């Protein structure tokens, strides 16, 4: 498997619930464990404005590039500042690079990305640009015919669902807390969970969904948004998954892709645990599961 990471993802956003320091902490821990090394980690390059117009309209992109506080940028709930916008622009090419590497070797892990609330014409929910949409759009241009987006963040991937609502080559699935932000869009398959759902019910519903995705849609590629925020001690949610339950979630998704020989690209999404070390551990567990499922090939 291959990793994608940039130090530019960690930015100072002041007092905010979004922990951008998690990116370096994840990278550092996986490097210490020997899962990441100089030969399997890659740094993305900034995409061009022409490429960004594949997922944004001109007015909104102009707002972003000029850091304007407007009705289009305000819903981000983030400061409208250059380092934050630049980091999310870079995440777009980071998620595409992860997908490209996954196509080559079977598995890619982006230590970043998952900004699934952004729309072509406006920001939402900490998200200025939708890197998942960017990666899928570029892969479709390159001839990938059937792509599944498996979104297991706490919050519905509304921006992704809306963008691909009329695209039959893309299957969008979201497993999320129902009575919570955002205002819902229609994915190909949505499973909204009641408050207080624990490991067993969560995993049962995920298994049902994966059967439908893999058996009925039969994708040739998968992007897995492995959010850490369904965790019991997350500050923004009311699901009650444990560290072990989230690891079993990852094993269920990734092993299914591996058994069917479907390349999988992981992006991170949200994670707002009271203790940031829990968020880091959840995301590192995803990488550990992938490293086990997709071991290095013998030379």
N, C-alpha and C positions, 0 to 999 in steps of 0.2 A: 504494500500500500504506500501511497504518497501523501505528503502533508503540504499545505499551503498556509503561509503565515507572513505577516508584516509587522514590524515594531510600530508602524504608524497607526495601527488599530487602537493602541492605548493612548487616549487623549484626555486632557484635563477638561472635564465638563462641569467642574464646580461641585456643589452639593447636589447630588442626584442619586436616585435609586439604581441607575444603570451602572454596573461596575466594569468599566473598560479595562481595569487592571487585570481582569480575569484572563485576558488573552495571553499576556506574558506569563502569568502564573501557570496556565495550562501548558504552554510551550516549555517552560522551564522544568516542570515536573516530568513531562514525557521525555524530555531530553535526558534528565537525570536517570530515568528508568531504562534508557537505551532504546526506547521505541522510536524516538526521533534522532536522526544523525545527519551529518552534512550531506549524505548522499540521497536522502529521501524527503528533504524539505525544500520548497520552492517559494520564491517571493513574487507576487504579481506586479504587473506594470499598470499604470493608470490608463483606463480606457479613454478613447477620444470622445469629443462631444458628439461627433457623428454617430458613434456606436451607442452613446447614451440616449440619443433620439429614437432608438429602437424601442425604448421603454418609457420615455418621457415626452411630454409635449414641449414645444419651444419656449413658451412663456414660463413654465415651471423650471425648466433647466436654466433659463436666464436668471431667474430668482436665485437659484442655488449657486450658480457661478459668481453672482454678485452679492451674495449673502444678504439678501433683502428679507426683512420681516414683512410678510404679506399674508393674505388669507390662504395662500397655497403652502407657505412654509410654517406658519404658526401652529398648525395641528400636530407638528412633530413632538411637542412637549419637550423639546431639546433647545439649548441655545442655538441661535442662528450664527454660527461662527465657522471660520474656514477649516480649522483642524477636524471638526466633527464631520462636516460635509465632505471634505477630502477623504477622510477615512472610509465613509460609506460609499463614495465613488470607487475607491480602490477595492472595497469589498465586492463590488460587481465583477470586476475582472478576477478577483480572488475566487469567487464561486465558480465562474466559468473555467478558470484554470484547474480547479479541483475536479470539475466534471471531465475536462479534457484528459487529465491524468488518470482518472478512474476508467475512462474508456480504454486507455492503453494498458493498465495493469490490474483492473478489476475493482479497486477501491481507492477513494480519495477522501481526505479529511481536511476540511477548512477550519482552521482555528480563527473563526470569524463568521460573519454573515448570518443569514436567517432573518433579514429585515423585511418580513412578509406583510407588513401593514401598508407599505407605501403604494400609492396609485400613480398612474401616468401624469396626473394633473395636480397632485397635492401629497403632502406628507401626512403621516398618521403614526401615533403610538411609538415614539422613539425612532421612527423609520423615515428617512429622507428618500432613499432609493431602494427598490426591491431587487436585491442581488439574485434571488432565486429566479425571478422572472427573467432577469438578464441572461443568466446561464442557460435557461431553457430556450429562450428565443434564439440565441446563437447556435445552440445544438440543433434546433429545428432547421435553421438555415444550412447547417452542415449535413443534413440528410437523416438525422435520427428520427425515426418514424413514430415511436410510441414511448412517451416519457411519463412516469408516475412521480408525483410529488407527494410524499408521505410526511405530513406535518403533525408532529406530536408535541408541539409547543402547548403551553397552557391556554393560549389565546388563539382563536380561529385565524387562519391565514387569509384574511379577507381581501387584501390587495392581490394576492396570487390567484385566488378563486375568481375574482372579477375579471382580471386580465385574460384568463384562459376560458372564460365561460362559454365561448363559441368555438373553441379549438379542440377538435375531436382527436388530435394526436397527443393531447395531454390529459392525464387523469389526475385531478386534484382531490386529495383526501385530507381531512382535518379532524383530529381527535382532541377535543378541547373542553374546557369548563364552559357550560352553556350560559349561565347567568352572570356574565362578566363581559367587560370590554372585549372586542369591539362590536359595533352594529354588524350583524352577520350578513355575509354574501352567500351565494349558493355554490358550494363545491360540487364536484361529481358525487362525492360521498362525504357527508358530515355526520359525526357522532358527537353530540353535545352531552356532557356529563353533568349530573347533579353535584352540588356541593358535597364534600365529604367522601367522595369515591376513593376507595383504597386499592391496593395492588391487585387483588384477585379480580374484581369487576373490571378494572381498567384493562388488564391483560386479556380477559375473555373477549371484550369488545374489540380490542386491537386484533386479536386472532381472527375474529369474524371478518373484519375489514380487509385484512391481508389476504384471506382466502378469496374474497371478491376481486381484489385488485389483481392478484397474480393469476387467478383462474379465468376470470372473465375478460379483463383488459389485456393481460399478458404483455407487460411492458418490456421494452428492450433496454431501458435505462431507468434508474431510480435516483431521485434526490430525496434524502432523508433529513428532515429538520428535527434534530434531536434536542429539543428544548429541555432545560433543567428546571423549569418553573412548575411542573406538576408536583414538585417535592412538597412534603408535608410542612416544612418550615420556610416555604417561600413567602415573601412579604406581600406579594400581589395576588395570591390565589388562595383557593379553599379546597383543593384536592389534597389527598393524604398519602401520596406515594412515598415509599421508603427508598433509601439508596439502593437496596437490593431489588426492589420492584422496578426501579428505573433501569437498572442493569439488565434485568430480565426483558424489559421492553426492547432495549437495544439488541439483545441476543435474538429475540423473536424476529425483528425486522431484518437484521443483517444476515442471520443464518438463512432466512427464506430467500433472500436475494442470492446468497452464495450457492445454495443448493440448485437454484434455477439458472446459475451462471449469468446473472444480471449484474452489470457494473453498478456500483452505488457510490454516490458522492454525499458526504455528510456536511451540513452546515449547522451552526450552533443554536441560533435563536436566543430566547430569553433565559434568565436565571437570576433570581433576586433573593437568594437564601439569606437569612439573618446572619449566618456565618459564611463569608465568601469562600472559605475552604470547602464547604459542602458543595457549592456550585462548581468549583474547580474539580472536585472529586467526581461529581456526576459526569462532567464532560470528559474527564480523563478515562472514566470507565467505558464510555462509548469508544474511545480510541483503543483501549485495551481489548474490547470485544472484537473490534475490526482487525486488530493485529493478530488475534487468534484465528479468526475466520479466514483471513487472507495472509497467510505467512509468507515470508520472502521466498522467492523461487530460487532453487539451487542453480548455481552458475554452471 
